[in-house]
């Protein structure tokens, strides 16, 4: 059977997973009586909740006697480690762009990788049914982007389709016809994407996606570069340097047929398959015939830019809400995660009972913590810190990100001011239609930690921020952090409404009456810049003398709700976020007030 391998590239929320849904439906993958799932490719709970693709996945459809293998790639640069490898498996790419928003940083990130690998893109302008669609300008922006990324003349001569994945149609012209469904897209893939290049020689496959299966063990997905593979075949695994990792046998060969993975007796060069039976094989390794000596070249991975310390939860409430609390369990879980996610780096920290996890950004590390807490883990996490490096001259350099903020014109002044305080440099400012402006900055990663929430407050929730790793630049110096101190509990027990009501003048609370608190736990934000130890357990003194005026019921201001991302951005270096399956609490690293004062005196003495 004829084969085509194609990846779908798009920014977050530009309609990638919806497009795959329509391709599956219109190619006849579903039986007439079969229930059709919305966002079929988002298999992970977190993907469905947040509406983002986190893990790359493959599926296949048949069209006029040709099998089209489709790889759905994550749209967020934090999960870029997935993208860089996936492009090894495909021969073409659909670049999906929103007809109103145009190409955004994450589109640019993946497209630059695709163009560098020589893929010839097909541009699909999606959501042309939007009221603020500006499809013609967006096509020009895409052309400018390709030119800026040094595309070849052949790549710049890209075919364009317009349509709406939600409504289920694509056409060569903006106005339609709309009655042909996805047929123009299928036909264009067959015409424009070349069949896979098959090399001569014995079986070779480069591991691209990895997952753990309870029944089959480790499953490695990749494209067969040469030869063929069948169950029970003897193979060996080579790492990137050609070192032998293991010899073994393939227990199962699984091919993608629609949304299902079906066992096959033989898979040949050019096809994308999943192989089980090799416990030590992972991504970027070559699975091959025993006669092969040289590994296949693998894409280098961009370095991590942020690190956090994951440590055992040692608060007084430890072990009351989670089932997995020991350092060994946390360590094993993180090492298992690092095996499948090449963009993560995990190493033992200098402290005992702690692991340092480095990744691409706050979202990637936040998703990992959220996944772990849903599995029953309890842990405490430090503030994200940026990974600095020294250049050849011994000067300190820090990661810089390209930040694109779309904002209403009336709010652009406050955004520019706040970004300048964070040592960001304004590169471009242009109208983006509908009374909005697009601001482009180069900003240090340090300054962006925790800015998302502040940006939404400043712009009344109307701004959209997108970030992308740009490169390293000389260290920009000190950046102003959080200006307010915190309110810290001085005792262990359950918070009392009367005490919280009396403390409202001191600052907004983060807890509610009845919540369990302990010494050293952060219960609110102080209105001033210093930390304050308070008593949230103090009840009202009751006497046997009645007063003529009845006591009014205590009315409390609603507390600040701390989500995981908000908490990680909020804490300072001497604070931790305690994460359990049912709670997110903030606390001081040193719970005892005397210990904190002693450390403060020590720091002041060292500074002198």
C-alpha positions as CSV (number, residue, x, y, z in Angstrom):
1,X,0.0,0.0,0.0
2,X,1.1,3.6,-0.8
3,X,2.2,5.5,2.4
4,X,2.4,9.2,3.4
5,X,3.7,10.4,6.7
6,X,2.7,13.9,7.8
7,X,2.9,16.0,11.0
8,X,0.4,18.7,12.0
9,X,2.1,21.8,13.3
10,X,0.2,24.6,15.1
11,X,0.2,27.0,17.9
12,X,-1.8,26.2,21.1
13,X,-5.6,26.4,20.4
14,X,-5.4,26.9,16.6
15,X,-7.6,23.8,16.0
16,X,-5.1,21.0,15.5
17,X,-6.8,18.3,17.4
18,X,-10.2,19.3,15.9
19,X,-8.7,19.0,12.4
20,X,-7.5,15.4,13.2
21,X,-11.1,14.6,14.4
22,X,-12.5,15.7,11.1
23,X,-9.9,13.7,9.1
24,X,-10.7,10.6,11.1
25,X,-14.5,11.0,10.6
26,X,-14.4,11.8,6.9
27,X,-12.0,9.0,6.0
28,X,-14.4,6.3,7.3
29,X,-12.4,5.3,10.4
30,X,-15.6,5.1,12.5
31,X,-18.3,2.5,11.8
32,X,-21.8,3.8,11.1
33,X,-23.0,2.8,14.6
34,X,-19.7,3.8,16.5
35,X,-19.7,6.6,19.0
36,X,-17.5,9.4,17.8
37,X,-15.3,11.1,20.4
38,X,-14.6,14.8,20.4
39,X,-10.8,15.6,20.5
40,X,-10.1,11.9,20.1
41,X,-6.3,12.4,20.1
42,X,-6.3,14.1,23.6
43,X,-6.1,10.8,25.5
44,X,-4.7,12.3,28.7
45,X,-7.0,13.8,31.4
46,X,-4.9,17.0,31.7
47,X,-5.0,17.4,27.9
48,X,-8.8,17.3,27.9
49,X,-9.1,19.7,30.9
50,X,-6.7,22.3,29.6
51,X,-7.4,21.9,25.9
52,X,-3.7,21.5,25.0
53,X,-1.7,18.7,23.5
54,X,1.0,17.6,25.8
55,X,2.1,14.2,24.4
56,X,2.8,13.6,20.7
57,X,0.6,10.8,19.2
58,X,0.2,9.0,15.9
59,X,-2.9,7.8,14.1
60,X,-3.6,6.7,10.5
61,X,-6.4,7.1,7.9
62,X,-6.9,5.5,4.5
63,X,-7.8,7.6,1.5
64,X,-8.2,6.2,-2.0
65,X,-5.9,3.2,-1.4
66,X,-3.2,5.3,0.4
67,X,-2.5,5.1,4.1
68,X,-1.8,8.5,5.7
69,X,0.0,8.3,9.0
70,X,-0.7,11.5,10.9
71,X,1.4,12.7,13.9
72,X,-0.3,15.2,16.2
73,X,2.5,17.4,17.8
74,X,2.3,19.6,21.0
75,X,1.8,23.3,20.2
76,X,3.5,24.6,23.3
77,X,7.3,25.2,23.3
78,X,7.6,23.7,26.9
79,X,6.8,20.3,25.3
80,X,9.2,21.0,22.4
81,X,11.3,18.0,23.2
82,X,8.5,15.9,21.7
83,X,8.4,17.9,18.6
84,X,12.1,17.9,17.7
85,X,12.1,14.1,17.5
86,X,8.8,13.6,15.8
87,X,9.8,15.5,12.7
88,X,12.3,12.6,12.0
89,X,9.3,10.3,11.3
90,X,7.5,12.4,8.7
91,X,8.0,13.6,5.1
92,X,5.6,16.5,5.1
93,X,3.9,19.0,7.5
94,X,0.6,20.7,7.7
95,X,1.2,24.2,9.2
96,X,-2.2,25.1,10.7
97,X,-2.7,28.9,11.4
98,X,-5.6,30.7,12.9
99,X,-7.2,33.1,10.4
100,X,-7.5,35.9,13.0
101,X,-4.4,35.4,15.2
102,X,-1.9,34.6,12.5
103,X,1.4,32.8,13.1
104,X,2.5,33.0,16.8
105,X,5.8,32.0,18.6
106,X,5.1,28.3,19.0
107,X,4.2,28.0,15.3
108,X,7.5,29.7,14.6
109,X,9.4,27.3,16.9
110,X,8.1,24.1,15.3
111,X,8.2,25.5,11.7
112,X,11.8,26.5,12.1
113,X,12.6,22.9,13.0
114,X,10.6,21.5,10.1
115,X,12.1,23.8,7.5
116,X,15.6,23.0,8.8
117,X,14.9,19.3,8.2
118,X,13.9,20.0,4.6
119,X,10.1,19.3,4.9
120,X,7.9,21.0,2.4
121,X,4.9,22.5,4.3
122,X,1.3,22.8,3.3
123,X,-0.3,25.9,4.9
124,X,-3.9,25.5,6.2
125,X,-5.6,28.7,7.2
126,X,-8.2,27.5,9.8
127,X,-11.2,29.3,11.5
128,X,-12.0,31.4,8.4
129,X,-15.6,31.6,9.8
130,X,-14.4,33.8,12.7
131,X,-15.9,37.3,12.7
132,X,-12.4,38.9,13.0
133,X,-10.8,36.6,10.4
134,X,-8.2,38.3,8.2
135,X,-7.0,35.3,6.0
136,X,-5.2,37.3,3.3
137,X,-3.0,39.2,5.7
138,X,-2.3,36.0,7.6
139,X,-1.0,34.3,4.5
140,X,1.4,37.2,3.9
141,X,2.5,36.9,7.6
142,X,3.2,33.1,7.1
143,X,5.2,33.9,3.9
144,X,7.2,36.5,5.8
145,X,7.8,34.0,8.7
146,X,9.1,31.3,6.3
147,X,11.3,33.8,4.6
148,X,12.7,35.0,8.0
149,X,13.4,31.3,8.8
150,X,15.6,30.9,5.7
151,X,13.2,28.7,3.8
152,X,14.3,27.5,0.3
153,X,12.5,28.7,-2.8
154,X,10.8,25.3,-3.0
155,X,9.5,25.6,0.6
156,X,8.3,29.2,0.0
157,X,6.2,27.9,-3.0
158,X,3.8,26.3,-0.5
159,X,0.2,25.4,-1.4
160,X,-2.6,27.0,0.7
161,X,-6.0,25.8,1.8
162,X,-8.7,27.8,3.6
163,X,-11.4,26.3,5.8
164,X,-12.9,25.5,9.2
165,X,-12.0,22.3,11.0
166,X,-14.9,22.8,13.3
167,X,-17.4,23.0,10.4
168,X,-15.5,20.2,8.6
169,X,-14.5,21.7,5.3
170,X,-11.4,22.9,3.4
171,X,-11.1,24.6,0.0
172,X,-8.5,26.1,-2.3
173,X,-10.4,29.5,-2.3
174,X,-11.4,31.5,0.7
175,X,-15.1,31.6,-0.3
176,X,-15.4,27.8,-0.7
177,X,-16.9,25.5,-2.0
178,X,-17.8,24.1,1.4
179,X,-19.6,20.9,0.2
180,X,-16.5,18.8,-0.5
181,X,-15.6,18.4,3.2
182,X,-11.9,17.5,3.8
183,X,-11.4,16.0,0.3
184,X,-9.2,18.9,-1.0
185,X,-6.9,18.4,2.0
186,X,-6.6,14.6,1.5
187,X,-5.9,15.1,-2.2
188,X,-3.3,17.8,-1.5
189,X,-1.5,15.5,1.0
190,X,-1.3,12.7,-1.6
191,X,-0.1,15.1,-4.3
192,X,2.3,17.4,-2.3
193,X,3.9,15.0,0.3
194,X,6.4,12.6,-1.1
195,X,6.2,8.9,-0.3
196,X,8.7,7.8,2.5
197,X,12.3,7.4,1.2
198,X,13.2,3.7,1.8
199,X,16.9,3.0,2.4
200,X,18.6,-0.3,1.4
201,X,19.9,-2.7,4.0
202,X,18.7,-4.6,7.1
203,X,16.1,-3.4,9.7
204,X,16.7,0.0,11.4
205,X,14.3,2.2,13.4
206,X,15.0,5.4,15.4
207,X,13.0,5.5,18.6
208,X,10.9,8.7,18.7
209,X,8.0,8.3,21.1
210,X,8.1,6.2,24.3
211,X,5.4,5.0,26.7
212,X,5.0,2.4,29.4
213,X,2.2,-0.2,29.1
214,X,1.1,-2.4,32.0
215,X,0.9,-5.5,29.8
216,X,3.5,-5.0,27.1
217,X,6.2,-3.1,29.1
218,X,8.0,-0.3,27.3
219,X,6.7,0.6,23.8
220,X,8.9,2.5,21.4
221,X,7.3,4.2,18.4
222,X,9.3,5.2,15.3
223,X,9.5,5.0,11.5
224,X,11.2,2.0,9.9
225,X,14.1,3.5,7.8
226,X,15.1,0.2,6.1
227,X,14.3,-3.5,6.1
228,X,11.3,-5.0,7.8
229,X,10.4,-6.3,11.3
230,X,8.2,-9.1,12.6
231,X,7.4,-10.5,16.1
232,X,10.1,-12.6,17.7
233,X,12.8,-11.1,15.5
234,X,16.2,-10.7,17.2
235,X,17.3,-7.1,17.4
236,X,19.8,-4.9,19.2
237,X,19.7,-1.4,20.6
238,X,22.4,1.3,20.0
239,X,22.6,4.7,21.7
240,X,23.5,7.9,19.8
241,X,27.3,7.2,20.1
242,X,27.0,3.6,18.8
243,X,27.3,1.9,22.2
244,X,25.4,-1.3,22.6
245,X,22.6,-1.0,25.1
246,X,21.0,-4.4,24.9
247,X,20.3,-7.4,22.7
248,X,16.7,-8.7,22.6
249,X,13.7,-9.9,20.7
250,X,10.6,-8.0,19.5
251,X,7.6,-9.4,21.3
252,X,4.9,-7.3,19.4
253,X,4.8,-5.1,16.4
254,X,1.9,-2.7,16.5
255,X,0.7,-0.6,13.5
256,X,-1.6,2.4,13.6
257,X,-5.0,1.7,12.1
258,X,-7.3,4.6,12.8
259,X,-7.3,5.2,16.5
260,X,-6.4,1.7,17.3
261,X,-3.0,0.0,17.4
262,X,-3.2,-3.4,15.9
263,X,-0.7,-6.2,16.1
264,X,0.8,-7.1,12.6
265,X,2.9,-10.0,11.4
266,X,5.2,-7.9,9.3
267,X,5.9,-4.2,9.0
268,X,8.1,-2.8,6.2
269,X,10.3,0.3,5.6
270,X,8.5,3.6,5.6
271,X,5.7,2.7,8.0
272,X,5.4,4.2,11.5
273,X,5.1,1.3,14.0
274,X,5.3,0.7,17.8
275,X,7.6,-2.1,19.1
276,X,7.4,-3.8,22.4
277,X,9.8,-6.2,24.2
278,X,12.9,-4.0,24.7
279,X,13.1,-2.9,28.4
280,X,16.1,-0.5,27.9
281,X,15.3,1.1,24.6
282,X,14.4,4.7,24.7
283,X,14.1,7.8,22.4
284,X,17.0,8.8,20.2
285,X,18.2,5.2,20.2
286,X,18.5,3.0,17.1
287,X,16.7,-0.4,17.2
288,X,18.2,-2.5,14.5
289,X,19.2,-5.9,13.1
290,X,22.2,-7.5,14.9
291,X,24.4,-6.9,11.8
292,X,24.1,-3.1,11.9
293,X,27.1,-1.3,13.5
294,X,26.3,2.5,13.1
295,X,23.4,4.2,14.8
296,X,21.0,6.6,12.9
297,X,21.6,10.3,13.5
298,X,19.3,11.8,16.1
299,X,18.2,15.4,16.5
300,X,20.0,17.3,19.3
301,X,17.7,18.5,22.0
302,X,17.5,22.2,23.2
303,X,18.8,22.5,26.8
304,X,16.4,23.0,29.8
305,X,16.2,26.6,31.1
306,X,14.4,26.2,34.5
307,X,15.0,24.0,37.5
308,X,13.0,23.1,40.6
309,X,13.8,21.0,43.7
310,X,11.3,18.3,44.4
311,X,11.7,17.1,48.0
312,X,10.0,14.9,50.6
313,X,7.0,16.6,52.3
314,X,8.2,17.1,55.9
315,X,5.3,19.3,57.1
316,X,3.3,18.3,60.3
317,X,0.5,17.3,57.9
318,X,2.7,14.9,55.9
319,X,1.2,11.6,55.0
320,X,-2.4,12.5,55.9
321,X,-3.7,13.0,52.3
322,X,-1.4,11.1,50.0
323,X,-0.3,7.5,49.7
324,X,3.1,8.0,48.1
325,X,5.3,10.0,50.5
326,X,8.8,8.6,50.7
327,X,11.9,10.0,49.0
328,X,12.5,6.7,47.2
329,X,9.0,6.7,45.6
330,X,9.5,10.3,44.4
331,X,13.0,9.6,43.1
332,X,11.8,6.5,41.1
333,X,8.8,8.4,39.6
334,X,11.0,11.3,38.5
335,X,13.7,9.0,36.9
336,X,10.9,7.1,35.1
337,X,9.5,10.4,33.8
338,X,13.0,11.5,32.6
339,X,13.4,8.3,30.6
340,X,10.4,9.1,28.4
341,X,10.8,12.9,28.3
342,X,14.1,13.9,26.8
343,X,13.5,17.6,27.6
344,X,13.6,16.9,31.3
345,X,16.8,16.5,33.3
346,X,16.7,14.8,36.7
347,X,19.6,14.7,39.1
348,X,20.2,14.1,42.9
349,X,20.2,17.4,44.7
350,X,22.9,18.4,47.3
351,X,20.3,18.0,50.1
352,X,19.4,14.5,51.0
353,X,15.7,13.5,50.2
354,X,15.6,16.0,47.3
355,X,15.8,15.8,43.5
356,X,16.6,18.7,41.1
357,X,14.3,18.6,38.0
358,X,15.2,20.9,35.0
359,X,12.8,21.5,32.2
360,X,11.8,24.0,29.4
361,X,9.4,26.1,31.4
362,X,6.9,26.5,34.3
363,X,4.1,24.8,32.3
364,X,6.0,21.7,31.7
365,X,7.1,21.3,35.3
366,X,3.6,22.3,36.5
367,X,2.1,19.5,34.4
368,X,4.5,17.0,35.9
369,X,3.6,18.0,39.5
370,X,-0.1,17.9,38.7
371,X,0.3,14.4,37.2
372,X,2.2,13.2,40.3
373,X,-0.4,14.6,42.8
374,X,-3.2,12.8,40.8
375,X,-1.2,9.6,41.2
376,X,-1.3,10.0,45.0
377,X,2.1,11.7,45.6
378,X,2.8,14.2,48.4
379,X,5.9,16.4,47.9
380,X,7.1,19.9,48.5
381,X,8.5,22.0,45.6
382,X,10.9,25.0,45.6
383,X,10.6,28.2,43.6
384,X,11.7,27.7,39.9
385,X,15.2,29.0,39.4
386,X,16.7,29.9,36.1
387,X,19.7,27.9,34.8
388,X,22.6,30.3,34.2
389,X,25.8,29.4,32.3
390,X,29.2,30.9,31.7
391,X,30.5,31.7,28.2
392,X,34.0,31.2,26.8
393,X,35.2,34.5,28.4
394,X,33.8,33.4,31.8
395,X,30.9,35.9,31.7
396,X,27.6,34.9,33.3
397,X,24.8,34.4,30.7
398,X,21.1,33.8,31.3
399,X,18.2,32.5,29.0
400,X,16.3,35.1,27.1
401,X,12.8,34.5,25.7
402,X,10.9,36.1,22.8
403,X,7.6,37.2,24.3
404,X,4.6,38.2,22.1
405,X,1.7,39.9,23.9
406,X,-1.6,40.7,22.1
407,X,-3.4,43.4,24.1
408,X,-6.1,46.0,23.7
409,X,-4.5,49.4,22.9
410,X,-5.7,51.0,26.1
411,X,-3.7,48.6,28.2
412,X,-0.4,48.6,26.1
413,X,1.2,51.3,28.2
414,X,1.0,49.3,31.5
415,X,2.3,46.2,29.8
416,X,5.3,48.0,28.4
417,X,6.0,49.6,31.8
418,X,5.8,46.2,33.7
419,X,7.9,44.4,31.1
420,X,10.6,47.2,31.3
421,X,10.7,46.7,35.1
422,X,11.4,43.0,34.4
423,X,14.4,44.1,32.2
424,X,12.6,43.3,28.9
425,X,13.5,45.0,25.7
426,X,10.7,46.1,23.3
427,X,11.5,44.9,19.8
428,X,8.3,45.5,17.9
429,X,4.9,47.2,18.3
430,X,2.3,46.9,15.7
431,X,-1.6,46.9,15.4
432,X,-3.0,43.4,15.0
433,X,-6.6,44.5,14.1
434,X,-9.8,45.0,16.1
435,X,-8.3,47.8,18.3
436,X,-5.5,45.4,19.6
437,X,-1.7,45.7,19.5
438,X,1.0,43.1,19.2
439,X,4.0,43.8,21.4
440,X,7.2,41.8,20.9
441,X,9.9,41.7,23.7
442,X,13.1,40.0,24.4
443,X,12.9,39.3,28.2
444,X,15.0,37.3,30.6
445,X,13.3,34.1,31.8
446,X,13.8,35.1,35.4
447,X,11.6,38.2,34.9
448,X,8.7,36.2,33.5
449,X,8.3,33.9,36.4
450,X,4.9,34.8,37.9
451,X,4.1,37.5,35.3
452,X,1.1,35.8,33.7
453,X,-1.3,36.4,36.6
454,X,-0.2,40.1,36.9
455,X,-0.6,40.6,33.2
456,X,-4.2,39.3,33.3
457,X,-5.0,41.6,36.3
458,X,-3.4,44.7,34.5
459,X,-5.3,44.1,31.3
460,X,-8.6,42.9,32.8
461,X,-8.1,39.4,31.4
462,X,-7.9,40.5,27.8
463,X,-4.1,40.0,27.1
464,X,-2.7,36.9,25.5
465,X,1.0,36.1,26.2
466,X,3.1,33.6,24.2
467,X,6.8,32.8,25.0
468,X,9.6,31.1,23.2
469,X,13.2,30.4,24.1
470,X,15.3,32.8,22.1
471,X,18.9,32.2,23.3
472,X,21.4,33.2,26.0
473,X,22.5,36.8,26.6
474,X,24.7,38.5,29.3
475,X,23.1,38.6,32.8
476,X,20.8,41.5,33.2
477,X,21.3,42.1,36.9
478,X,18.8,42.1,39.8
479,X,15.1,42.0,39.1
480,X,12.5,43.2,41.6
481,X,10.6,40.2,43.0
482,X,7.4,40.1,45.1
483,X,7.0,43.3,47.1
484,X,4.7,42.0,49.8
485,X,5.5,39.9,52.9
486,X,3.4,37.0,54.1
487,X,1.3,36.1,57.2
488,X,2.6,33.0,58.9
489,X,0.7,30.8,61.4
490,X,2.3,30.5,64.8
491,X,0.6,27.3,65.9
492,X,-1.0,24.0,64.8
493,X,-4.7,23.5,64.7
494,X,-7.9,24.5,62.7
495,X,-8.4,28.1,61.6
496,X,-11.1,30.0,63.4
497,X,-13.4,32.5,61.5
498,X,-13.2,35.1,64.4
499,X,-9.4,35.1,64.2
500,X,-9.4,35.5,60.4
501,X,-11.9,38.3,60.7
502,X,-9.6,40.2,63.1
503,X,-6.6,39.7,60.8
504,X,-8.3,41.1,57.7
505,X,-6.7,44.5,58.2
506,X,-3.3,42.9,57.9
507,X,-3.9,41.6,54.4
508,X,-5.9,39.1,52.3
509,X,-6.1,35.5,53.5
510,X,-5.3,32.3,51.6
511,X,-7.2,30.0,53.9
512,X,-10.8,29.4,55.1
513,X,-12.2,28.7,58.6
514,X,-11.9,25.1,59.5
515,X,-8.7,24.5,57.4
516,X,-5.9,22.7,59.1
517,X,-2.8,24.9,59.6
518,X,0.6,24.4,61.3
519,X,3.5,26.5,62.6
520,X,5.4,28.1,59.7
521,X,2.5,27.7,57.2
522,X,1.7,30.8,55.1
523,X,-2.0,31.8,55.7
524,X,-2.2,35.1,53.9
525,X,-0.4,38.1,52.3
526,X,0.8,41.0,54.4
527,X,0.0,44.5,53.3
528,X,3.6,45.5,54.0
529,X,6.9,44.2,52.8
530,X,7.9,42.2,55.9
531,X,6.7,38.8,57.1
532,X,4.4,38.7,60.1
533,X,3.7,35.8,62.5
534,X,-0.1,35.7,63.4
535,X,-2.5,33.6,65.4
536,X,-5.4,32.2,63.3
537,X,-6.6,29.8,66.0
538,X,-7.7,32.4,68.5
539,X,-11.5,32.1,69.3
540,X,-13.8,34.7,70.8
541,X,-13.7,35.0,74.6
542,X,-17.2,34.0,75.7
543,X,-18.6,35.4,79.0
544,X,-21.8,34.7,80.9
545,X,-22.8,38.3,80.6
546,X,-25.2,39.1,77.8
547,X,-24.9,42.4,75.9
548,X,-27.9,44.2,74.6
549,X,-26.5,44.4,71.1
550,X,-26.5,40.9,69.5
551,X,-23.2,39.7,68.0
552,X,-23.3,39.8,64.3
553,X,-22.2,36.8,62.3
554,X,-18.7,37.2,61.1
555,X,-18.6,38.0,57.4
556,X,-15.2,37.2,55.8
557,X,-13.7,38.5,52.5
558,X,-13.3,35.5,50.1
559,X,-9.6,34.2,50.3
560,X,-7.0,34.2,47.5
561,X,-7.4,30.9,45.7
562,X,-4.0,29.4,44.9
563,X,-3.7,27.2,41.9
564,X,-0.5,25.2,41.4
565,X,1.0,27.5,38.7
566,X,0.0,30.6,40.8
567,X,1.6,29.2,43.9
568,X,4.9,28.3,42.1
569,X,5.1,31.8,40.8
570,X,4.2,33.4,44.1
571,X,6.7,31.9,46.5
572,X,10.2,33.3,47.3
573,X,13.5,31.4,47.7
574,X,12.9,30.7,51.4
575,X,9.4,29.2,50.8
576,X,8.0,26.0,49.5
577,X,4.8,24.8,47.9
578,X,3.4,21.7,49.7
579,X,1.5,19.6,47.1
580,X,-0.8,16.7,48.1
581,X,-3.6,15.0,46.2
582,X,-6.3,17.2,47.8
583,X,-4.4,20.4,48.9
584,X,-1.9,23.0,47.8
585,X,-0.4,24.9,50.7
586,X,2.4,27.5,51.0
587,X,4.9,27.3,53.8
588,X,8.3,28.6,54.9
589,X,11.3,26.2,54.3
590,X,12.2,26.6,58.0
591,X,9.0,26.2,60.0
592,X,10.4,27.5,63.3
593,X,10.5,31.3,63.7
594,X,13.8,31.2,65.7
595,X,15.5,29.2,62.9
596,X,14.4,31.7,60.3
597,X,15.8,34.6,62.4
598,X,19.0,32.8,63.0
599,X,19.4,32.2,59.2
600,X,18.6,35.9,58.5
601,X,21.3,37.0,61.0
602,X,23.8,34.6,59.4
603,X,23.0,36.1,55.9
604,X,23.4,39.6,57.1
605,X,26.8,38.7,58.8
606,X,28.0,37.1,55.5
607,X,26.9,40.2,53.5
608,X,29.0,42.5,55.8
